Amino acid sequence: MIKGIIVCEENALKSEFVRYFYEISHVYAKIVSSPSEIKTEELENSAWFIVFAEKEINDFSIIKKIHKCYPHLYLFYYYPLLSIDSSQYSEYSYFNQIIVGDNRTKNLTKSFNKIYQNHWKKIPFENFGISYDKISARLRKIINYIETHEIKDCSTAKLSEYLEISQGYFSQEFKKETGKTFRDFMQKLIAYYESIIFDQLDLTAKQASVLLGYSELSSFSRSFKKRKGYPPSMQRNGKMEVIG
């Protein structure tokens, strides 16, 4: 299940959301009347999305702040209609998606399904020796970036560019804070993702190679076998006996 927050003041729209979420079993949303009711810990730890269901947004500074501080969150604007002038186009660009019109609930479902499909990428901090409450804001951004981007885009080059720092400084700070090189961290993370892909999602080796950013199935198979000593087909079919 994925969780999120609905910011909605109008009672009619609140009722629409209540009916909608009653029928969607894999998504849970807390409905609040104002952004001031959103708790920081919800944004950091449990929420995957925020839906702003308001006819007019008068204070975009809140949207900009959330976009900057919590890049892992999906931000939606949701309303029966959209009426903005050209001067507001750049402000609405902070939303990942604008959902309006008669098919709004259907389009919202499509968006939630996409988030749900990527939910497996949530990193279990305790398994990696990371205390999320104690790490720096920069490392939180790194983790959030990895969780919401394709694996092939999670390189020191991409992340240092995202953080606007040098690759050398990125590598140094990452190891200082986690005790691991970024490469070692990613290798362990990919192994964790593989276990989810094969054991929980029950996907094929070809599907796994695509999800993990490999251009060719053969490259993924070689890498997998080098790390684990057996091909991905044996992992998926549950034929490996692990002793120890």
N, C-alpha and C positions, 0 to 999 in steps of 0.2 A: 504494500500500500504506500502511496505517496501522499504527502500532506502539504497543505498550503493555507493561504489566508485570503479571504474575500473582504475588500473594503467597500462597503455599500451602505448608504444611508436611507435610500428609498424603500419603503415597506413592500411595495409591489415586486421590486427586483429581489429583495430578500426572500420572498415567498417563491419566486422563480428558482432561486438557487437551492432552497430547501427541497423542493420537488426534484430538482435535477440531481442533487447528490444522494437522494434517497434511492435513485435508480443506478448510480455508478458505484459499484462495490469496491473498486481498487483505488479510489481517490477520496480523501477526507479533507474538508476545508472548514476552518473556523471563520465565522462571519463577524466582522467588527464594523462599527459605524464610522470610525475615524482612524487615520494612520497612527494617531497618538496612542491608540489602544494596543498596537503591536509591540510585543516584548522583544528586546534585543536577543535573548537566548533562543527565541523561536526562529529568528532570521539566521542565526549562526548554526543551529544544530538540527532543527527538525523540518523547517519549511523548504519546499522546493519551488514554490511559485507564489506570486501575489497577483490577484485580479483586482483592478481598480474599476469598479462599476459605478461611475459617476457621470452625470450629464456634462458637467464642466469641471475641469481641474484648474483651480485658481492658483495653487502653489506647486509649481513643478520642482522646487528645490528639494522636496521630499523624495520625489522620483529620482532625481539626479543623485542624491545622497545614497539611496538604496542601490542604485545602479553601480555606483563607484565602490561602495563598501562591501557589497554582497554580490559579486559578479556571477555567482553560481545560481542565483535566483532567476526564474523566468518571470518576466513582468508582462502582464496582459492589460489592455484596455478593453472593457466589455460594456456595451450599451446597445439598446435597440437601434440607435442611429448615431451618426457622427456628424457634428456640425462645427467645423473649425475654419478659420481663415488662413491665408497663406503664411502669415507671420508666426503661426503656431506649429508649422510642419516640423521644424527642427526639434521642438520640445517633445512632440509625440514620437520622435525617433528613438527615444530612450526605452520605449516598449519593444519587447521582442515580437509582439503581435497585437494588432488591433482587430478585435472581433465585434462586428456590428451586423445588423440586419436580421431578417427572418430566420436565417440558418445559423444564428449565433451559437445555440447550444450544440448543434451538430459539429460546428467548427471547433468549439471549445473541447469537445470530446476527442477530436482528432489530435489536438495539441496535447492534451493530457496523455493520450496513448503514446505519443512520441516521448514525453517525459518518462512515462512508465517503462518504456523499452530501454531507456538509458539508466534506469534506477539501479541496475546491477553494478554500476561504476562507483557507487558510494563507497568510500574508503573506510574500513574499520580501523579507526585510529589506534585502539588498544593493541591490535595485532602487529602494529608497526612501532610500538613503543612511543606513541605520540599522545600527549595530553593536550587536547584541542583548546582547553581553557588557558593553557600556559604558553602556547606558542605565539610567535609574533604575528602581527597583522600581515606581514609579507608572506610568511609561510602559509597562512590561511588562504591567501590569494592563490598561491601555488597549488595547494590541494584542491581548491574550488575550480581552478582552471583545468586540472587533470580530470576531475569528475565530470566536467561539462564539455570537453573537447575530445576530438578523435585522438587515439593513442599516437598516431603518426605525427601529430602536431605537438606532442608533449616532449620536446627536446630542449636542451639547454639553450639553444639558439632562439627558439620560439618563446620560451618562458622569460629569458633575459630581455628580449625585445618587448614582451608584454609588460614587464616590470620596469622597463627603461633603465636597466643597469647592464654592466658588462658581463660577458659569459664567465669570466674568471671570478668576478665578485659574487655572481650567483652561485657558482659551484662551491666557493669558499663558505659563504653564509649558510648554504643548505647543509653542508657537512657539519658545520659548527653547531647548528641547531638540532639536527637529527642524529648525528653520529654516524651517518652513512653517506657515501657518495650518491649523487643523483642517479648514476647508472645502476648501482646496487639496489637502490630503492625501487627503481622502475622494474628491474628484473624480478624482484620479490612481488611487486604489485601485479605484474603480468602473470606470474605463476598463480597468484590469488584469483585473478580474473579468469584464468583458464579453468580453475576448479569450478567456478560458478557457471561458466559457459557450458562445460561438459556435464557436470553433476546436477545442476539445478535447471538451467535453460534447455539442456539436452539438444544442443545445436551440433551440426556437423563440423568436421575439421575445416572445410571450406568456409563455412559461415564464421567460424572462430578466427580464421586468418584475416577475413575482411574486417571484423570488429576490432582486431588487435593491430590493424594498420599494415599488414603485410601485402605487398603487391602480388605475390605469387604463393599459392598453396605449398609449393615445394620448399620455399624459403622458410615458411612457418614450420613445416614438418621437420626440416633440418635443425632449426633453432630449438624446437620442442625436444627433439630426441637428444640433442647435445646437452641440454639442461637436465633432463629427467632419465635419460638412458633407454627410453622406449618411445615408439611413435604415438601420435595423438589418437590414432584409431583404437589403441589398447586402453587409453584413458577413458575414452567415450564408451567403450563396450564393457568397461568394468572388469577387465581380465587381469589387471595388475594386482598382485598380492604385495602389500606393503608391510614389511616387518620392522618393528622397532618402536 
